[in-house]
Each structure stands twice: as structure tokens, then as C-alpha cells.
Amino acid sequence: MNFKTLLIFSIVTFSFFEFSSIKSVDPSKSVVKGKVESTSHDDHKMCKCGKFSLERLTETVELTGIDGNKMNLKYTTEFSAKIGAGAYSNVYHAYWFGKNTDCVALKIYINEYFNQELFVLNFLNGVNVHERNHIIKMLGYGKNDEKFFLAIELEEDNLRNYYGKIHRGKRKERSNVKVLNKIIKGAAKALAQFHKFGGHGDVKQENFVVSRDQDSNADVINVKLIDFNLSVLYGHDHDVNGIQKYDIKDFGNMVYRLLNDHYNKGLILS
């Protein structure tokens, strides 16, 4: 077994199983409801994070917030506002105005896969925050003109984009292995946390995002799991254990690709 193969095997084994020794949870037994904190509204010329002027956000949609109240969003589908895309949906930067003045990610579906993700996210919103703090949180949902909408937390880039960004500049051989290990451990922690509740079904770099909330002294980069349109929960006649086995296999493949990128392309932190 050569060095690279051994390193990959060691990282995957340590990272995932370090965080996976937690019992599964039956969705029917979850009772704690999450609520959205609101702040007073004032008129900003820019959105909360400062990336977009409000006049560029030309489209609006009214959703139902997780607290049952109306949730009004301004957004645009122009390319610069697109956060992500998949086979069934696109995700855009949006501004939540009214009671709240925060920026969120707005996921727009055009088919029935919306229902499964809504089901999973709605269940997770009823889980104690400390039991699901490495999983993205839904803030609102709705339907308008044959489109389905999910408002979720806005975090940083997915793993593929984040890892690319932090390596721009001078290259120094293998100096960022520690950063890469922190990312992998953060992703493993997120997947292991979701495995308490079910199987994900689509593990890849694009379905992990780096949290905006980081501890600079921690040995793990805080990562959150996203995209649950293929996910299943315990207690609903699904082969959760079988899906979890595929999740772990796909996680290993994801780690291999990250390491392969690192060593072969020389994407190194200066």
C-alpha cells in the first residue's frame, strides 16, 4: 500500500468513525421545534451581507416561515446570484425583508422532489439544535406559479469551491494538508450527525457547505450537510442502513478526489 492510498484510508476511517458512534433517532419521537430569530427592519440599500444592492433583487416571493408567519424575500435569478444548481433545482442568493433583514439561500424546484426535501428538513427543524447543528436549517417554504421554494440558511461555499479559493496565490508543496484534514473531518462530522436520523443518498463535495460560524482555534472546519431530495429517514419503511453504506462509500470517493486534487494539481496554501 503506497503512501497516498494509506493516507486516504486513514483519513476516511478516522474522520467518519470518530463522529459516528451515536444512536439513530426515530423521527416520530422528535419534539423540539426551531424558531427563527427576527430583528427590527430598516431600509438598507444593500442586502445584509453587502453582496447585492436591493434594486438588483427584482423578484419577490412570499413564503411560510417555520414559525408560521409570512416570510418575504427579494431575489434575482441572474447568474451572479446563483449559489448552486442540481438536476432538480437552482439555488440563489436572497434577501429576507420585513421582520428580518438577513440574507438566505433560496432553492427553487420545478418538480415533486421538493416534497421529499421539505419532509426531511421539516423533521430536522423539530430536532434540538445541538443534535443537528452540522445540518443546514430550513427557514421557510412555499409554492408560486408552478415553482416550489425552500429558504435555507446562507453559508459559505461548498467544499469544491471553498478548497479552491483558499489556495489562490503562491504555491508551497503540501503545506495545506492540515487545512484539508480539517475540512474532511468537518464533513465527516456532518454526515455522521445526519446518520442518526437517516440516509442521505447523494454524498459529494457540492452537498457540503462551509459554515459562516467558525472557531479559529478548532482542529475541525465547521461544515454543514445540504440537499436532501434523495434522503430517507428512519421509521418510514426505507432501507436506511443500505443507503448509509453507499453514503460512506461515496464519502470515501469524495475524500479521494479532494486528495487527488491536492497532490496532482498542487493547490497549496501559501
KOLRO-364486 format. One record per atom (N, C-alpha, C, CB): residue in one letter; y, x, z. Coordinates in pm, whole numbers, plus 50000, padded with zeros to 5 digits. Glycine has a CB too. Example, Ala and Ser with C-alpha at 12.3 -4.5 7.8 and 13.67 -1.06 7.14 Angstrom:
BEGIN
 resn    c2    c1    c3
    A 49431 51319 50780
    A 49550 51230 50780
    A 49670 51320 50780
    A 49553 51131 50905
    S 49775 51285 50708
    S 49894 51367 50714
    S 50003 51290 50787
    S 49940 51408 50572
REM end
This chain:
BEGIN
 resn    c2    c1    c3
    M 49880 50086 50000
    M 50000 50000 50000
    M 50124 50089 50000
    M 50001 49903 50124
    N 50210 50077 49897
    N 50327 50162 49891
    N 50436 50115 49986
    N 50381 50168 49749
    F 50542 50194 49997
    F 50645 50165 50097
    F 50710 50029 50076
    F 50752 50273 50093
    K 50747 49997 49950
    K 50818 49872 49922
    K 50731 49751 49956
    K 50861 49867 49775
    T 50604 49757 49917
    T 50513 49646 49947
    T 50499 49627 50097
    T 50375 49670 49885
    L 50483 49739 50170
    L 50471 49733 50315
    L 50597 49677 50378
    L 50441 49871 50372
    L 50714 49718 50328
    L 50840 49669 50383
    L 50854 49519 50363
    L 50958 49741 50318
    I 50821 49471 50243
    I 50829 49328 50214
    I 50738 49250 50307
    I 50792 49300 50067
    F 50613 49294 50318
    F 50515 49224 50403
    F 50562 49220 50547
    F 50378 49291 50394
    S 50613 49335 50595
    S 50657 49343 50735
    S 50774 49251 50763
    S 50694 49485 50770
    I 50873 49250 50672
    I 50992 49168 50693
    I 50957 49020 50692
    I 51098 49197 50586
    V 50878 48977 50592
    V 50842 48835 50584
    V 50765 48792 50707
    V 50759 48808 50459
    T 50665 48872 50746
    T 50582 48836 50861
    T 50664 48829 50988
    T 50467 48935 50877
    F 50743 48934 51014
    F 50823 48938 51137
    F 50929 48829 51138
    F 50888 49074 51153
    S 51003 48816 51028
    S 51117 48724 51024
    S 51074 48581 51044
    S 51191 48737 50893
    F 50971 48538 50970
    F 50934 48397 50979
    F 50865 48364 51110
    F 50844 48359 50863
    F 50764 48440 51146
    F 50687 48403 51263
    F 50759 48433 51394
    F 50556 48474 51261
    E 50865 48513 51388
    E 50949 48533 51507
    E 51013 48403 51550
    E 51057 48638 51479
    F 51038 48314 51452
    F 51112 48191 51481
    F 51027 48065 51465
    F 51232 48183 51391
    S 50896 48077 51443
    S 50817 47959 51407
    S 50727 47906 51516
    S 50735 47990 51289
    S 50734 47962 51637
    S 50643 47919 51743
    S 50701 47802 51822
    S 50613 48036 51837
    I 50734 47692 51751
    I 50790 47573 51813
    I 50710 47453 51767
    I 50940 47556 51778
    K 50682 47359 51857
    K 50602 47242 51822
    K 50675 47151 51725
    K 50566 47166 51947
    S 50597 47080 51643
    S 50655 46985 51549
    S 50706 46862 51622
    S 50552 46944 51442
    V 50794 46787 51555
    V 50857 46670 51614
    V 50830 46548 51529
    V 51008 46692 51629
    D 50796 46438 51593
    D 50776 46311 51523
    D 50912 46246 51504
    D 50680 46216 51603
    P 50953 46215 51378
    P 51085 46157 51353
    P 51112 46030 51432
    P 51100 46127 51207
    S 51010 45952 51462
    S 51030 45825 51531
    S 51074 45845 51675
    S 50904 45744 51528
    K 51062 45968 51728
    K 51095 45993 51868
    K 51231 46058 51887
    K 50990 46080 51929
    S 51304 46078 51779
    S 51437 46139 51788
    S 51542 46035 51819
    S 51472 46212 51658
    V 51626 46056 51923
    V 51717 45951 51968
    V 51863 45992 51976
    V 51674 45903 52101
    V 51893 46122 51977
    V 52031 46165 51997
    V 52108 46159 51866
    V 52036 46308 52054
    K 52218 46085 51863
    K 52297 46066 51740
    K 52413 46165 51735
    K 52350 45923 51732
    G 52437 46220 51615
    G 52551 46308 51595
    G 52675 46229 51561
    G 52522 46409 51486
    K 52792 46283 51594
    K 52919 46218 51560
    K 53015 46322 51501
    K 52982 46150 51684
    V 53101 46276 51414
    V 53199 46363 51352
    V 53324 46367 51438
    V 53232 46315 51210
    E 53370 46488 51470
    E 53496 46502 51542
    E 53611 46485 51445
    E 53504 46639 51615
    S 53713 46413 51485
    S 53828 46391 51397
    S 53953 46455 51456
    S 53850 46240 51373
    T 54047 46485 51368
    T 54175 46539 51412
    T 54285 46451 51354
    T 54193 46687 51367
    S 54404 46464 51410
    S 54515 46384 51358
    S 54549 46428 51216
    S 54639 46396 51450
    H 54591 46332 51134
    H 54618 46360 50993
    H 54765 46395 50972
    H 54580 46238 50905
    D 54788 46500 50896
    D 54922 46527 50849
    D 54914 46565 50702
    D 54991 46639 50933
    D 55025 46562 50635
    D 55027 46580 50490
    D 55027 46729 50456
    D 55150 46510 50428
    H 54916 46775 50400
    H 54905 46913 50356
    H 54921 46917 50204
    H 54769 46975 50399
    K 54991 47017 50156
    K 54998 47035 50013
    K 54873 47105 49961
    K 55122 47116 49975
    M 54806 47174 50052
    M 54679 47237 50019
    M 54569 47174 50103
    M 54686 47391 50043
    C 54446 47186 50057
    C 54334 47137 50139
    C 54321 47226 50262
    C 54201 47136 50057
    K 54239 47185 50356
    K 54231 47253 50484
    K 54198 47402 50470
    K 54127 47186 50571
    C 54107 47436 50380
    C 54067 47576 50367
    C 54161 47656 50278
    C 53927 47584 50313
    G 54255 47587 50211
    G 54354 47654 50130
    G 54311 47692 49989
    G 54396 47774 50198
    K 54194 47647 49945
    K 54144 47684 49812
    K 54202 47598 49700
    K 53994 47676 49809
    F 54240 47474 49731
    F 54287 47383 49627
    F 54414 47312 49670
    F 54178 47282 49593
    S 54507 47297 49575
    S 54621 47210 49601
    S 54572 47067 49590
    S 54740 47238 49500
    L 54629 46977 49669
    L 54583 46838 49670
    L 54606 46769 49536
    L 54652 46761 49781
    E 54706 46814 49463
    E 54732 46749 49334
    E 54624 46781 49231
    E 54868 46793 49281
    R 54548 46888 49255
    R 54437 46919 49165
    R 54315 46833 49194
    R 54400 47066 49176
    L 54309 46777 49313
    L 54195 46693 49352
    L 54226 46550 49308
    L 54166 46701 49508
    T 54197 46520 49185
    T 54245 46398 49120
    T 54154 46277 49137
    T 54264 46423 48975
    E 54033 46297 49187
    E 53939 46186 49203
    E 53923 46153 49351
    E 53803 46219 49139
    T 53899 46027 49381
    T 53879 45984 49519
    T 53752 45900 49530
    T 54001 45904 49570
    V 53694 45901 49649
    V 53577 45818 49675
    V 53577 45781 49822
    V 53444 45891 49635
    E 53535 45659 49852
    E 53526 45613 49990
    E 53378 45604 50028
    E 53597 45475 50009
    L 53342 45677 50132
    L 53204 45679 50179
    L 53195 45619 50319
    L 53149 45823 50179
    T 53073 45601 50364
    T 53048 45559 50502
    T 53017 45682 50584
    T 52932 45456 50510
    G 53098 45710 50685
    G 53075 45825 50771
    G 52958 45801 50863
    G 53199 45856 50853
    I 52904 45907 50921
    I 52787 45892 51007
    I 52819 45818 51136
    I 52729 46027 51040
    D 52947 45802 51166
    D 52986 45722 51282
    D 53010 45576 51244
    D 53112 45780 51346
    G 52986 45541 51116
    G 53004 45404 51070
    G 53141 45374 51016
    G 52975 45311 51180
    N 53236 45464 51032
    N 53372 45443 50983
    N 53385 45489 50838
    N 53473 45518 51072
    K 53496 45446 50774
    K 53521 45487 50636
    K 53555 45635 50630
    K 53634 45403 50574
    M 53511 45697 50522
    M 53536 45839 50501
    M 53597 45855 50362
    M 53403 45923 50515
    N 53723 45892 50355
    N 53794 45902 50228
    N 53804 46048 50182
    N 53934 45841 50239
    L 53759 46073 50060
    L 53756 46209 50006
    L 53835 46219 49877
    L 53613 46254 49983
    K 53901 46331 49860
    K 53963 46368 49733
    K 53884 46486 49678
    K 54115 46403 49750
    Y 53856 46485 49548
    Y 53778 46595 49489
    Y 53808 46605 49341
    Y 53627 46574 49513
    T 53755 46708 49280
    T 53763 46722 49136
    T 53629 46777 49086
    T 53881 46816 49094
    T 53593 46740 48965
    T 53469 46790 48906
    T 53496 46906 48810
    T 53395 46678 48833
    E 53616 46963 48816
    E 53643 47079 48731
    E 53555 47196 48775
    E 53794 47118 48738
    F 53530 47288 48683
    F 53432 47394 48707
    F 53465 47477 48830
    F 53424 47484 48586
    S 53592 47505 48853
    S 53631 47592 48964
    S 53596 47531 49100
    S 53779 47620 48958
    A 53574 47399 49104
    A 53543 47332 49230
    A 53393 47312 49249
    A 53613 47197 49236
    K 53314 47351 49150
    K 53168 47332 49161
    K 53109 47437 49253
    K 53101 47338 49021
    I 53038 47390 49354
    I 52976 47480 49452
    I 52833 47512 49412
    I 52979 47417 49592
    G 52765 47412 49358
    G 52625 47431 49321
    G 52580 47323 49226
    G 52537 47432 49445
    A 52462 47345 49167
    A 52407 47248 49073
    A 52256 47255 49078
    A 52458 47274 48929
    G 52191 47140 49054
    G 52047 47134 49050
    G 52001 47038 48943
    G 51991 47094 49186
    A 51872 47012 48942
    A 51816 46922 48840
    A 51864 46779 48858
    A 51664 46926 48844
    Y 51899 46741 48980
    Y 51930 46601 49009
    Y 52072 46578 49059
    Y 51835 46549 49110
    S 52149 46684 49080
    S 52281 46666 49140
    S 52372 46784 49113
    S 52269 46643 49290
    N 52501 46763 49136
    N 52601 46869 49137
    N 52676 46861 49269
    N 52700 46857 49015
    V 52726 46974 49314
    V 52797 46981 49442
    V 52937 47036 49420
    V 52719 47069 49545
    Y 53037 46967 49478
    Y 53177 47003 49457
    Y 53251 47017 49590
    Y 53247 46898 49368
    H 53356 47096 49585
    H 53448 47109 49698
    H 53528 46978 49710
    H 53544 47233 49680
    A 53540 46925 49831
    A 53615 46800 49852
    A 53698 46810 49979
    A 53518 46679 49859
    Y 53802 46728 49984
    Y 53894 46725 50097
    Y 53885 46589 50166
    Y 54040 46754 50052
    W 53858 46591 50294
    W 53843 46469 50374
    W 53980 46438 50436
    W 53731 46486 50485
    F 54042 46331 50391
    F 54176 46299 50442
    F 54172 46169 50522
    F 54277 46289 50326
    G 54276 46146 50600
    G 54281 46030 50688
    G 54270 46075 50831
    G 54170 45930 50654
    K 54167 46028 50903
    K 54147 46071 51041
    K 54119 46220 51048
    K 54033 45993 51104
    N 54042 46268 50952
    N 54001 46406 50950
    N 54070 46477 50834
    N 53848 46419 50939
    T 54097 46605 50849
    T 54160 46679 50740
    T 54079 46803 50707
    T 54305 46719 50777
    D 53949 46788 50704
    D 53861 46901 50682
    D 53816 46907 50536
    D 53739 46892 50774
    C 53762 47021 50496
    C 53701 47035 50364
    C 53550 47021 50380
    C 53737 47172 50299
    V 53487 46956 50284
    V 53343 46931 50289
    V 53283 46962 50152
    V 53314 46783 50331
    A 53151 46962 50147
    A 53080 46972 50020
    A 53037 46832 49980
    A 52957 47070 50030
    L 53067 46791 49857
    L 53034 46657 49808
    L 52923 46669 49704
    L 53159 46587 49748
    K 52808 46614 49736
    K 52692 46619 49647
    K 52683 46488 49571
    K 52561 46646 49727
    I 52682 46496 49438
    I 52682 46376 49354
    I 52550 46366 49279
    I 52802 46378 49256
    Y 52478 46259 49306
    Y 52349 46233 49242
    Y 52365 46129 49131
    Y 52245 46184 49347
    I 52270 46133 49037
    I 52267 46029 48933
    I 52131 45961 48928
    I 52301 46090 48796
    N 52048 45981 49030
    N 51916 45918 49030
    N 51865 45892 49170
    N 51817 46005 48955
    E 51741 45846 49178
    E 51684 45797 49303
    E 51650 45906 49403
    E 51563 45718 49274
    Y 51655 46035 49364
    Y 51625 46141 49460
    Y 51725 46143 49575
    Y 51623 46276 49390
    F 51838 46079 49554
    F 51937 46064 49660
    F 51875 46000 49784
    F 52055 45979 49611
    N 51790 45900 49764
    N 51735 45824 49876
    N 51652 45910 49969
    N 51651 45709 49824
    Q 51573 46002 49914
    Q 51489 46087 49998
    Q 51574 46184 50079
    Q 51388 46164 49914
    E 51673 46244 50015
    E 51758 46336 50091
    E 51838 46263 50198
    E 51852 46411 49997
    L 51886 46144 50165
    L 51959 46064 50263
    L 51869 46032 50382
    L 52010 45933 50200
    F 51743 45997 50355
    F 51648 45966 50462
    F 51628 46086 50554
    F 51515 45923 50403
    V 51607 46203 50496
    V 51583 46323 50576
    V 51707 46363 50655
    V 51539 46440 50485
    L 51824 46364 50590
    L 51946 46403 50658
    L 51986 46304 50767
    L 52060 46417 50558
    N 51960 46176 50741
    N 51990 46074 50842
    N 51904 46095 50966
    N 51969 45933 50785
    F 51777 46128 50944
    F 51690 46160 51058
    F 51741 46281 51134
    F 51546 46184 51011
    L 51775 46386 51062
    L 51820 46510 51126
    L 51950 46490 51204
    L 51839 46619 51021
    N 52034 46397 51159
    N 52157 46369 51233
    N 52129 46307 51369
    N 52246 46277 51153
    G 52008 46255 51387
    G 51971 46200 51516
    G 51905 46300 51609
    G 51880 46084 51496
    V 51893 46425 51564
    V 51831 46530 51644
    V 51940 46605 51721
    V 51750 46628 51554
    N 51908 46644 51842
    N 52002 46721 51922
    N 52053 46842 51844
    N 51937 46766 52054
    V 52182 46867 51849
    V 52244 46970 51766
    V 52181 47107 51787
    V 52393 46977 51796
    H 52135 47136 51908
    H 52076 47267 51936
    H 51937 47281 51876
    H 52071 47290 52085
    E 51877 47168 51837
    E 51745 47170 51775
    E 51753 47175 51623
    E 51665 47048 51818
    R 51875 47161 51566
    R 51889 47161 51420
    R 52015 47235 51373
    R 51892 47017 51370
    N 52059 47331 51452
    N 52185 47399 51422
    N 52175 47500 51307
    N 52234 47470 51545
    H 52055 47517 51250
    H 52039 47603 51133
    H 52002 47520 51009
    H 51931 47710 51159
    I 52034 47393 51017
    I 52010 47299 50907
    I 52143 47230 50877
    I 51897 47193 50942
    I 52175 47215 50749
    I 52302 47155 50711
    I 52314 47013 50766
    I 52318 47155 50558
    K 52436 46970 50799
    K 52458 46838 50857
    K 52525 46745 50756
    K 52545 46849 50984
    M 52475 46621 50749
    M 52538 46519 50666
    M 52654 46457 50742
    M 52436 46411 50624
    L 52766 46433 50671
    L 52884 46374 50731
    L 52910 46231 50682
    L 53004 46460 50702
    G 52858 46197 50562
    G 52879 46064 50509
    G 52800 46044 50381
    G 53027 46039 50483
    Y 52796 45917 50334
    Y 52718 45885 50214
    Y 52772 45758 50151
    Y 52567 45869 50248
    G 52734 45732 50024
    G 52778 45610 49959
    G 52738 45606 49813
    G 52928 45595 49972
    K 52772 45494 49746
    K 52743 45475 49605
    K 52865 45418 49537
    K 52620 45382 49586
    N 52890 45464 49413
    N 53006 45417 49338
    N 52982 45440 49189
    N 53136 45489 49386
    D 52992 45334 49110
    D 52977 45346 48964
    D 52848 45417 48923
    D 53096 45421 48905
    E 52737 45370 48980
    E 52604 45424 48948
    E 52584 45569 48991
    E 52581 45413 48800
    K 52674 45621 49070
    K 52659 45754 49125
    K 52635 45744 49275
    K 52783 45841 49096
    F 52558 45837 49328
    F 52529 45842 49471
    F 52594 45966 49529
    F 52376 45841 49497
    F 52654 45952 49648
    F 52732 46060 49707
    F 52679 46096 49846
    F 52880 46020 49715
    L 52673 46225 49873
    L 52646 46276 50007
    L 52756 46376 50043
    L 52504 46342 50016
    A 52820 46355 50155
    A 52917 46452 50207
    A 52847 46535 50314
    A 53046 46382 50264
    I 52848 46665 50297
    I 52782 46753 50393
    I 52877 46865 50434
    I 52651 46812 50333
    E 52838 46938 50537
    E 52920 47049 50584
    E 52946 47149 50471
    E 52852 47121 50702
    L 53066 47202 50469
    L 53101 47307 50373
    L 53082 47442 50441
    L 53248 47290 50321
    E 52991 47521 50388
    E 52965 47654 50443
    E 53002 47761 50340
    E 52817 47668 50486
    E 52955 47883 50361
    E 52983 47991 50266
    E 52884 47985 50149
    E 52974 48129 50338
    D 52874 48092 50073
    D 52788 48097 49955
    D 52640 48087 49990
    D 52814 48225 49879
    N 52560 48054 49886
    N 52415 48062 49904
    N 52375 48209 49907
    N 52340 47986 49790
    L 52249 48236 49941
    L 52206 48374 49962
    L 52224 48461 49839
    L 52062 48378 50006
    R 52193 48406 49723
    R 52206 48485 49600
    R 52351 48530 49579
    R 52158 48402 49478
    N 52445 48438 49591
    N 52585 48472 49568
    N 52644 48556 49682
    N 52667 48345 49551
    Y 52607 48523 49804
    Y 52660 48596 49920
    Y 52618 48742 49915
    Y 52612 48532 50050
    Y 52492 48766 49887
    Y 52442 48903 49886
    Y 52507 48983 49773
    Y 52290 48906 49871
    G 52537 48918 49661
    G 52604 48986 49552
    G 52747 49023 49589
    G 52604 48900 49429
    K 52817 48931 49655
    K 52958 48955 49688
    K 52977 49071 49785
    K 53019 48831 49747
    I 52890 49081 49884
    I 52913 49184 49986
    I 52882 49324 49936
    I 52830 49155 50109
    H 52834 49335 49811
    H 52802 49467 49758
    H 52900 49516 49652
    H 52665 49465 49701
    R 53006 49444 49629
    R 53103 49490 49531
    R 53180 49611 49584
    R 53201 49376 49494
    G 53207 49704 49496
    G 53276 49826 49539
    G 53187 49946 49522
    G 53321 49814 49683
    K 53209 50049 49601
    K 53132 50173 49590
    K 52986 50149 49630
    K 53194 50283 49677
    R 52898 50226 49570
    R 52756 50214 49599
    R 52708 50336 49679
    R 52675 50199 49468
    K 52630 50309 49778
    K 52573 50414 49859
    K 52428 50378 49884
    K 52652 50434 49992
    E 52337 50462 49844
    E 52195 50428 49838
    E 52140 50374 49970
    E 52116 50548 49796
    R 52085 50253 49962
    R 52009 50190 50071
    R 52088 50172 50200
    R 51887 50271 50100
    S 52220 50179 50197
    S 52296 50168 50321
    S 52305 50025 50373
    S 52435 50222 50301
    N 52267 49926 50292
    N 52281 49788 50336
    N 52149 49721 50369
    N 52351 49710 50231
    V 52045 49797 50394
    V 51917 49738 50431
    V 51931 49655 50559
    V 51811 49848 50450
    K 52014 49700 50651
    K 52033 49626 50776
    K 52095 49489 50749
    K 52121 49706 50873
    V 52193 49485 50658
    V 52255 49357 50622
    V 52152 49264 50559
    V 52373 49380 50524
    L 52072 49318 50468
    L 51970 49238 50403
    L 51870 49184 50504
    L 51897 49320 50296
    N 51829 49266 50598
    N 51735 49221 50701
    N 51794 49108 50786
    N 51695 49338 50792
    K 51924 49118 50815
    K 51990 49012 50892
    K 51991 48880 50816
    K 52133 49054 50926
    I 52013 48888 50684
    I 52012 48768 50600
    I 51873 48705 50599
    I 52057 48801 50457
    I 51771 48788 50579
    I 51634 48738 50572
    I 51593 48675 50704
    I 51537 48851 50535
    K 51629 48738 50815
    K 51594 48682 50946
    K 51666 48549 50969
    K 51630 48782 51058
    G 51791 48539 50923
    G 51864 48414 50937
    G 51800 48302 50857
    G 52008 48432 50893
    A 51756 48332 50735
    A 51689 48232 50652
    A 51556 48191 50712
    A 51667 48286 50511
    A 51482 48288 50766
    A 51354 48257 50830
    A 51374 48165 50951
    A 51283 48386 50874
    K 51478 48190 51026
    K 51508 48106 51143
    K 51537 47963 51101
    K 51626 48164 51221
    A 51612 47947 50990
    A 51645 47812 50942
    A 51521 47737 50895
    A 51747 47821 50828
    L 51435 47805 50818
    L 51314 47739 50768
    L 51220 47704 50882
    L 51243 47827 50666
    A 51203 47795 50976
    A 51116 47769 51091
    A 51167 47650 51171
    A 51105 47893 51181
    Q 51299 47637 51183
    Q 51355 47524 51257
    Q 51324 47392 51186
    Q 51507 47541 51273
    F 51340 47390 51053
    F 51308 47267 50980
    F 51159 47234 50987
    F 51352 47279 50835
    H 51075 47334 50995
    H 50930 47310 51002
    H 50889 47239 51130
    H 50856 47441 50990
    K 50976 47228 51227
    K 50946 47144 51344
    K 50940 46998 51305
    K 51051 47165 51454
    F 51010 46964 51197
    F 51025 46824 51157
    F 50950 46788 51029
    F 51169 46792 51140
    G 50923 46884 50943
    G 50856 46852 50817
    G 50845 46972 50726
    G 50930 46742 50747
    G 50821 46945 50596
    G 50811 47049 50496
    G 50926 47038 50397
    G 50677 47041 50423
    H 50978 47150 50352
    H 51097 47149 50268
    H 51065 47121 50122
    H 51169 47280 50279
    G 50976 47199 50062
    G 50932 47173 49925
    G 51009 47243 49815
    G 50937 47030 49901
    D 51116 47315 49848
    D 51194 47383 49742
    D 51266 47504 49800
    D 51297 47285 49678
    V 51188 47598 49853
    V 51245 47716 49918
    V 51284 47819 49813
    V 51145 47777 50020
    K 51412 47854 49810
    K 51465 47956 49718
    K 51602 48000 49769
    K 51474 47902 49571
    Q 51654 48107 49711
    Q 51781 48163 49758
    Q 51895 48062 49755
    Q 51819 48283 49675
    E 51896 47978 49652
    E 52005 47882 49636
    E 52005 47773 49742
    E 51997 47820 49501
    N 51894 47756 49815
    N 51885 47649 49914
    N 51902 47698 50058
    N 51753 47580 49901
    F 51960 47816 50070
    F 52006 47866 50200
    F 52153 47905 50183
    F 51918 47989 50251
    V 52237 47860 50275
    V 52378 47898 50269
    V 52416 47971 50397
    V 52468 47773 50249
    V 52508 48063 50385
    V 52555 48140 50499
    V 52659 48057 50574
    V 52614 48277 50456
    S 52641 48043 50704
    S 52732 47963 50785
    S 52868 48029 50798
    S 52672 47939 50923
    R 52972 47946 50812
    R 53106 47997 50839
    R 53119 48045 50983
    R 53211 47889 50810
    D 53025 48006 51067
    D 53027 48042 51208
    D 52931 48159 51231
    D 52988 47921 51297
    Q 52987 48278 51253
    Q 52906 48399 51268
    Q 52943 48474 51396
    Q 52923 48490 51147
    D 52843 48540 51453
    D 52864 48630 51566
    D 52850 48773 51513
    D 52761 48601 51683
    S 52960 48845 51511
    S 52959 48979 51451
    S 52869 49076 51526
    S 53100 49035 51448
    N 52835 49043 51651
    N 52750 49132 51731
    N 52601 49096 51722
    N 52794 49128 51875
    A 52568 48987 51654
    A 52429 48942 51647
    A 52351 49025 51546
    A 52422 48794 51610
    D 52218 49029 51564
    D 52133 49102 51469
    D 52079 49009 51361
    D 52017 49170 51543
    V 52134 48886 51355
    V 52094 48788 51253
    V 52221 48729 51193
    V 52003 48675 51315
    I 52225 48716 51061
    I 52333 48644 50995
    I 52297 48496 50996
    I 52356 48695 50849
    N 52385 48413 51050
    N 52358 48271 51066
    N 52350 48203 50930
    N 52467 48204 51153
    V 52235 48144 50900
    V 52208 48082 50771
    V 52163 47938 50794
    V 52100 48162 50691
    K 52198 47847 50700
    K 52155 47707 50711
    K 52075 47666 50588
    K 52278 47615 50729
    L 51974 47585 50612
    L 51890 47533 50506
    L 51954 47407 50447
    L 51747 47503 50558
    I 51948 47392 50314
    I 52006 47276 50246
    I 51907 47217 50147
    I 52137 47315 50174
    D 51945 47106 50086
    D 51875 47044 49972
    D 51738 46990 50010
    D 51860 47146 49860
    F 51734 46860 50045
    F 51612 46800 50099
    F 51558 46686 50013
    F 51638 46750 50238
    N 51586 46687 49882
    N 51539 46575 49800
    N 51389 46582 49772
    N 51614 46573 49668
    L 51325 46696 49799
    L 51180 46707 49785
    L 51111 46722 49921
    L 51145 46825 49695
    S 51186 46707 50028
    S 51133 46731 50162
    S 51061 46608 50217
    S 51246 46771 50256
    V 50968 46632 50309
    V 50896 46524 50377
    V 50896 46552 50527
    V 50751 46510 50323
    L 50886 46444 50604
    L 50887 46453 50749
    L 50751 46417 50807
    L 50995 46363 50807
    Y 50725 46469 50925
    Y 50604 46429 50997
    Y 50605 46279 51025
    Y 50591 46508 51130
    G 50487 46219 51027
    G 50474 46079 51065
    G 50493 45981 50952
    G 50571 46048 51169
    H 50489 46029 50826
    H 50511 45940 50712
    H 50405 45957 50604
    H 50649 45964 50653
    D 50282 45985 50648
    D 50166 45993 50558
    D 50182 46095 50446
    D 50139 45857 50498
    H 50245 46207 50476
    H 50257 46315 50379
    H 50177 46435 50428
    H 50406 46353 50357
    D 50136 46520 50335
    D 50067 46644 50370
    D 50170 46750 50406
    D 49977 46692 50252
    V 50229 46734 50523
    V 50335 46824 50566
    V 50284 46967 50578
    V 50394 46777 50700
    N 50166 46983 50636
    N 50113 47118 50655
    N 50090 47189 50522
    N 49983 47114 50734
    G 50046 47115 50422
    G 50026 47174 50290
    G 50157 47218 50228
    G 49958 47075 50198
    I 50261 47136 50244
    I 50392 47172 50190
    I 50449 47293 50264
    I 50490 47053 50201
    Q 50426 47299 50393
    Q 50475 47413 50470
    Q 50410 47544 50425
    Q 50450 47391 50618
    K 50282 47539 50387
    K 50215 47659 50336
    K 50283 47709 50209
    K 50065 47632 50309
    Y 50319 47615 50121
    Y 50392 47653 50000
    Y 50531 47705 50034
    Y 50402 47533 49905
    D 50594 47645 50136
    D 50726 47692 50179
    D 50720 47839 50219
    D 50778 47608 50296
    I 50618 47875 50296
    I 50605 48012 50344
    I 50577 48108 50228
    I 50493 48023 50450
    K 50493 48063 50135
    K 50466 48144 50016
    K 50594 48164 49935
    K 50357 48078 49928
    D 50670 48056 49916
    D 50794 48066 49840
    D 50898 48152 49913
    D 50852 47927 49813
    F 50895 48147 50047
    F 50985 48231 50125
    F 50953 48378 50101
    F 50975 48197 50275
    G 50825 48411 50098
    G 50785 48548 50069
    G 50830 48592 49932
    G 50635 48562 50081
    N 50816 48503 49833
    N 50862 48536 49697
    N 51013 48557 49693
    N 50823 48425 49599
    M 51085 48475 49770
    M 51231 48488 49777
    M 51270 48623 49836
    M 51290 48374 49861
    V 51202 48663 49943
    V 51230 48793 50005
    V 51200 48906 49907
    V 51147 48811 50134
    Y 51090 48893 49834
    Y 51056 48995 49735
    Y 51168 49011 49632
    Y 50924 48961 49665
    R 51219 48898 49584
    R 51325 48905 49483
    R 51453 48968 49541
    R 51356 48765 49429
    L 51485 48935 49667
    L 51602 48995 49729
    L 51586 49147 49741
    L 51626 48934 49868
    L 51468 49190 49785
    L 51443 49333 49800
    L 51437 49402 49665
    L 51314 49356 49877
    N 51377 49336 49569
    N 51368 49393 49435
    N 51508 49412 49375
    N 51282 49302 49343
    D 51594 49312 49397
    D 51734 49322 49354
    D 51800 49442 49419
    D 51811 49193 49388
    H 51776 49454 49547
    H 51841 49560 49625
    H 51800 49698 49576
    H 51806 49545 49773
    Y 51671 49723 49561
    Y 51624 49857 49527
    Y 51640 49890 49379
    Y 51480 49871 49566
    N 51621 49792 49292
    N 51624 49821 49149
    N 51764 49818 49089
    N 51538 49723 49076
    K 51852 49734 49145
    K 51986 49722 49089
    K 52089 49802 49164
    K 52026 49579 49086
    G 52049 49854 49281
    G 52142 49937 49356
    G 52260 49861 49410
    G 52189 50047 49271
    L 52239 49733 49449
    L 52352 49656 49504
    L 52370 49697 49650
    L 52327 49500 49492
    I 52455 49792 49672
    I 52463 49857 49802
    I 52600 49841 49866
    I 52429 50005 49789
    L 52601 49814 49994
    L 52726 49801 50069
    L 52789 49938 50090
    L 52702 49732 50204
    S 52916 49947 50058
    S 52983 50076 50074
    S 53010 50105 50221
    S 53114 50079 49995
REM end
